[in-house]
Amino acid sequence: MEEYIAKSKNSKEILNSAQLLQSVEINALIMGETGVGKKSLAKYILPNVKIYKAKNLQQDISDNLISIQNESIIIDKIENLTNIDLVVNWINHNNIRIIATSLKSELNSKLNDLFSITIELPPLKEREEDVKLLISKFSKEASSTLDLEPILPSKLMINLSNNAHSLRKSIYFSYLFETIGEDEILMFMENYMFANLKGENSYKDFSYLFEVPLLKAAKKRYKSQVQMAKHLGLNRITLRKKLDIHKGFLDD
């Protein structure tokens, strides 16, 4: 059965609903942002069924390439359907039970009518206990996959901007970062800048790549702007200007 991490309070409530759906034959819609675990929850509810991407399923139905009846399926990204009548009629005619996922909170009314229950998964930033377990899971995975010694949690770079997708990526990068030095970092930056150089203000356009990490690190290391300015070798007016320029990045 697919693992669905549910340590936080709201995730436990969602898991209770999912366990109920394992025993009742009703259609359910799972909504939420990218990377919050919609497909994992769907596979937890229906562990042994086929997953169809909505557009592919629609095409198979249109081409008469699919022939199933009285079965359950998972439809991923159901909001991508364009011929809704075709798919809904096929579902009803063949008595198909569906668990569907969607990035959108509002669907066509004909699709909404298919579902007896809707579950909305919150982003990881609202599921602190779940994040801790995911960090541990991805860290063990990265250590094993990359054949590297486990690193301290304090050294892991955590990015929740795209939920589990960015979290896994940031942890893998944390492990890779342990194996690289200054020369490799400079090489990565050089290659990135070379590929993206354009216009007449490139220095200004790329300044954030070295100023933002430096300012973020200084904010973590020092408790006040006075100390930041002192250790960065900047006067306080210059520091405040840089903090204001990069405010959007520093508030992330």
N, C-alpha and C positions, 0 to 999 in steps of 0.2 A: 504494500500500500504506500502511496506517495506520502512523504513526510510533510506535515504542515506545522510549522513552529507557532505555538500559541502559548506564550508565557505571560504576556500582558493581559490586563483585565478585558479590554475590548476584543482581543484575539480569542480569548477563552469563550466569550459569548458567541463569537462567530463560529468557533469549532463546535459548540453545542448545536447550533443550527445545522451545520454540515453533517453532524452525526445523525440528526433527525432525518436529513435528506437521504441518507444511506438506506433508510428503511421504508420510505414512502415514495411512491411512483408519481412524483410531480415535477414539472419543469421549474428550473431556477435560473436566475440571472445573477452573475457575480460582476460587480462593477468596481472600478478603482483605477488609480494611476498606473503607469508602466512600472513593473518591478515590485508590486506590492504582494504578489503571490496568488493572483487570480487563477492561473492555470494549475498551480500546485493544489489549491483548494478544490478545484473542479476534479482533479485526478484523485484527490482524497475521497471525494464523494462517490466517484465512479472510477475505481482503480483499474478496471480491466476492459475499458472501452476505447474505441478509436477516437482520436482527436482530428477534427476537420477545420482547416482554415475556412472562414465563411465564404470567401470568393471562390476557393477551389470546390467547395461543396456545391455552391450555386452552379458552377460550370459543369460539374459531374451530373447534376440533376438535369440541367438543360440538354446535355449530350446523351442523356439516358444511359450513363455509365455506372450508376449505383442502384443496387436492388436489394434493399433490406426492409424488413417489416418487424414490428413488435420488438424493437431493440432500443438501447440507450446509446447516445453519442454525446460528445462534447464539441461545441462549436466555438472556435476561438475568434474573437473580434467580430461579433455578430453585427456590429454597426456598419461593417463594410459591405453588407448585402445591398445590391442595387435592384434586384428583381424580387422584392419581398413576397409578393403574391405567389410566385413560383415555389419558393422554399416553404412558406407557411402551408400551402396546399399539400405539398409533398409530405411534410411532417404530420399533418392531420390525417391524410389519406392512408399513410403507412403506419400510423400509431407509434410514432417515434418519440421517445422521451429524451429531452435535451437538458443539458447543463451548459449554459452559454456564458462567455466572458465579454466584457465591453469596457472600452476606455471612456465612453460617453455616458453621462448620467441621464440623458434624455434620448429615447429611441422613438421610432415611428410607432404610432398607436397600435398598428397591426402586430408589431413585434412585442410590444408591451403586453398585449392580450394573451400571448403565449405563456406567460410566466405567472406562477402562483405565489412565488416568493422572490424577493430581490435582496441580495446581500451586498453591502458596500464595504470594501476593505479600506481602512484608513492608511495614509502614508506612514512609512517607517519612523519618521520623526515624532509621530504620536504613539509609538510602540517601543518604548525604551527597553523593556525587558526582552522583547523579541530581537531587538538589534544586538544585544549582548550575546544571545545564543547564535545569531547569524554570524557575528564577528568570529566567535569561537569555531563555528563550522567552516567558514571560508578560510580561516587561518590554518586549520588542520589540512584542509584541501590543498591550499597553496603550498604548504610545507611538503606534503607528499608528492604533489604533481611536479614541483620544481626541484625536489630532492634537496631541500635546504632545512637547516635547523630551525625549529620554532623561534619566533622573535617575540620580545616582550610586547604586551598589549599597548604599553605607552608609546611604542615606536610605530604602531600601525597608523597609517593615514586614512581617516574615515571620511568618505564622501557619500552623503545620502541624497544628493540632488536628483538622482534617478532611481531612488530606492535600492532594492537588492542588486540591480544591474550595476549601478555605480559603486555600491558597497563592495561587491566581489572584485570588481576591477581595481578599486583603490587598495584593497588588501593584497592582491597579487602584485600590484605595483610596489607596495611596501616591501614585499619580499625581494623583488628584483632590485629595488633601490639599495638594499643591503649589500648587493654584489657589485655595485658600480661606484666609481670615484668621480673626482672633479673633472677629469678629462672626458669621461663619457657624458657627464651632464652638459658640458660645453659643446660636445659634438651633437647631442640631441637638439640643443637650442640653435646651433648653427644650421643644422639641416632643416629645422622647422622654419627659421627665418629665411633661408635661401629659397625654400619652396613658396613662401608667401610674400616676398618682397615685391612691392608695387607702389605706385604713386610717388609723391614727392615729399612725404612726411614720415618715412619709414622709421626713423629714430624715435620720433614721438609716438608713433603707432605701436612700437614694440617695447617701449620703456617699461610698461606695466609688467612685462615678463620677468624682469629682475627686481623692480621696485616693490611690487605687491608681495612676493614671497618674503622679501627682506623685512618689509613693514609688518607683515603678519607674524613673522618669527620674533621681531622685536616686541610686539605687543604681548606675545606669550611670555617672553623672557623678563621684560621689565614692567613694573607696576604703574608707571606714570610716564607722561609725555616728556617730562623733564629728564628722566633717566634714559628714555629712548633717544632724545636729541643728543644727550651727552655721549652715549655709546655709539651712536651712528655718525657722530661728528657733524651734526647739522645744528643750525640755530633753530629755535622753537618756532619761529614764523615760517621758515622753510618746511619744517616737519609738518606743521598744521596744514600748509598748502598741499603737500603731497598726500596727507591723510584725507583731505577733502576731495582731491582729484580722483583718488582710488576708492572712495567711500563704498561704491557698489560692490567692489571685490572684497573689501575688508569686512563688510557686514555679513558675508555669506557664512 
